Amino acid sequence: MRRTLTWTSGVLLAMALGATPAHAQVVQSVQFGGGFFFPRGLDSRVVGDTIVADVNDVNPLAFDFGQFTSGQIAGEYHISFGQHIEASAGLGFYQDTVGSVYRNLVNADGTEIRQNLKLRITPITGIVRFLAGRQGQVQPYFGVGVGAFNFRYSEYGQFVDPTDFSIYSAQYTVTGTPIGAIVLGGARFPIKGDIYGLTMEYRYQFAEGDTGGANNGFLGPKIDLSGGTLNFSFLLRF
């Protein structure tokens, strides 16, 4: 899968370069901003996802999955070949912590047995965009690409041993950098000619990481990193 995605991104970039006229002017630009990351919902996550397993376990956890929707920041460097084709490299950062309790179990004194679920994703991306219109005008666009999604997922706090129902404190953590695909669409709005602009973009990433399952203390062997991102950015060409 990783080799296929890498090969596909190479072909896309080669197509973009090959479709560019020899006399086209190369323009560089940067954009930086932020927005919100919306993780894939519980009902459509990858089979074996550990967060879904936490909810469906014999002793399930109770938490608001919607709290995983949170802010993120991102930046990109672009090289455009003519008016309509652009290649870019980018970096983003998302992190959130969601509190949880056992749905049906409490401490001996009646207080909740509490944990925290913490997810961090740092995507490193390569994108090819295809833009309509011209620089200095409103430019709708769509794009495709690949990303290396560095992640860190932790569950820490109090837990219940299912064999004797004893309560203990622990922290379980896993990291990784899976490769995944990206599709996106958006529009650019000029502020001053073709130098400054604003960008509104929605992208969707497809990626999943390995947790190691029970060997690392997790109920599921996977962690779904897929989801949508709505970004608002400032663009500078030079």
N, C-alpha and C positions, 0 to 999 in steps of 0.2 A: 504493500500500500504506500509506504513512504517513497519507494523508488518511483512508483507510478506518478505520484503527485509532483515530485521533483522534476521528472521528465516532462510532465505536462506543463509546468511553469516555464521550463526552458523553451518548449515549443511555442508557447504564447508570446514570450519575449522575442523569439526569433521572427515570428510572424509580424509582430509590431515593428521591428527594425526593418524587416524586408519590405514592408508595405510603405515605408517612409521614402519619399523622393530624396534623391541625392543632394538636392539644393536646399532642402528644408532646414530652417534655422532651429538649432537646439536651444531650448530655453529651460533654465533651472528655476525651481521654486521650492519653498518650504511652507508647511502649514502646521499649526499647533492649536490644540484646543481640548475639548472634553465633551462629555455627555453622559449617557447611561448605558449600562450593560444589562440585558434581559436574558437570564439563563433559560435554556429549554425547559418546558414545564414538566411536572412530575409524571404526567400521563404519556409522555412521548420520549422519555430519556432512554439511553442505551440499555440493553438488557444487561443485568448485573450491576447497575449503578448503585453505589453504596448509600447514597442519600435516599433513594427509593427503598432500599433494604432497611434503612433505619426506620422508615415509616411503616413498613409492612412486617416487621419482625414480630415474633411471639410476644415480646415485651417492647412495643413500639415507642419511639420518641415522638413528642408533640412539639411542633414549631411552625412558625409562619414562613412557608417557602418563599413567599413574595418578598421577604426581607433580603433575599439574595440579589434582588434587583437593586443596583447601587451605581454611584458615580464612577467614572473612569476618566483617565487622561490619555492623550495620544499625540504623537507628532510624526511627520513624514517628510521625506526629501524626494522631490520629483525631477525627472528629466522628460521634457516633452519634445517630440519629434514632429514638427509642423503643428497644425492647429488642432488635430483630432486624436492623436495617439500619445500616451504618456506612460512611462514606467516609474515605479516608486518603491522605496524601501521605508518601513515604518516601525515604530515601537510604541507599545501601549502599556497601561498598568491599571489593573482592577483588583480590589480586595474588599472583602466584607466578612463580618462575623455575625452569626445568627445564634441566639440563645435557644436552648431546648430543655425539656424535662421529660421524664418518663410519663407516658399517658396514663398508666394504670398502677404505678408503683410510687410509694413515698418512703421517706425515712421513718424510723421508729417513732420519732416525735411528731410526725405528721407533716413535716416540711418537704418541699419538692427536692427531688434528686436532679441536680442541674448539670448541664454540659454546655459547651460551645462548639459550633461547627464553623470552621474558618476556611475560606477559599481565596486563594490569590492566583491570578492569571496575568502573565506578562507576555503578550503576543509580539513576535518579531515577524514582520510581514513583507511580502513582495507582491505588488499589484500591477496589473496592466489595465489602464482605463481607456475607454473610447468615448470621446467627447463630441457633442454636437455644437453648432454655432462657432463663434470665434472668440479668442482672448480679448478681454475688454467688454464682452457682452455676457448676458446670462447664458451659461453653458450647462445644460443637462448632460448626464453621462451615466454609463454603467461600466462595471469592471469585474474582473475575475483574478484570482491569485491563490497563493498558498501562505501558510503561516507555521512557525514553530512556536507552540503554545506552552511556554514554561509555566508550570503550576506548582503550588504547594497547598495541600489539603490537610487539615488537622481536626481531630475531635479530642477535646480535653475537658476534664472535670470529673464528676462522679459517675460510676457505672455499676451495674448490677451483674454479678456472676450468675448465669442461668442455671448452674448446677446446684448451688446452695443458697442463692439469693442474698449473698453477702454483698456489701457495698464497699467499693474501693475507689481510690483516685488514680487517674492515669492520663497520659497524653499519647495519642497515636498520630503519627505524621508521615506523609508520603510526598515525594517530589518526582517530577519527570518533565520531559519536553517532547510530547507527541507532535506529529506533523498533521495538518488538516487543510481543507479547502476553504476558500472565501468567495462569496459573491456579494456585490454591492451595487448601489445606485444612489445618485444624488444630483446636486446642482451647485454651481458656483455663481456668485453675485458680485459684480464689480463695485468697488468703492471709489477708486480713482483710476480711470483708464484701465490699462492692462497690468498695472503694478500691484495694487492691493485688491483684496477681495475677501468675501466670506463664503464659507462652504457649509452646506447642510447635507449629511450623508447617512444612509442606513446600510449597514452591512450585516451579513450573517456568516458565522463561522461554524465549521463542522470538525469536531475533534473529540477524542476520548483518551483518557489516561488510565494507566494500570495502578491499582492500589496494593496489589499483593494479597488482597482478601484477608482471610483469617490469620495468615502468617504475620501480617502487620497489625492485626487487631481490628480490621474493618469487616463489616457484614457483607459487603459486596466486592467483587474483584475489579470493578471499573468505577471511574468517575467521569461523568459526562461534562465536557467543557464547551459544548455547543451553545449557541444563543445569538441573539441579535444585539447590535450596538447602534445607537443613535448619536451621531457626533455633530458638533458645531465648532467650526475652526476658523482661524484667521489665516489668510493666504498671502504670501509675499513672493513675487517673482523678481529675479535678478539676472 
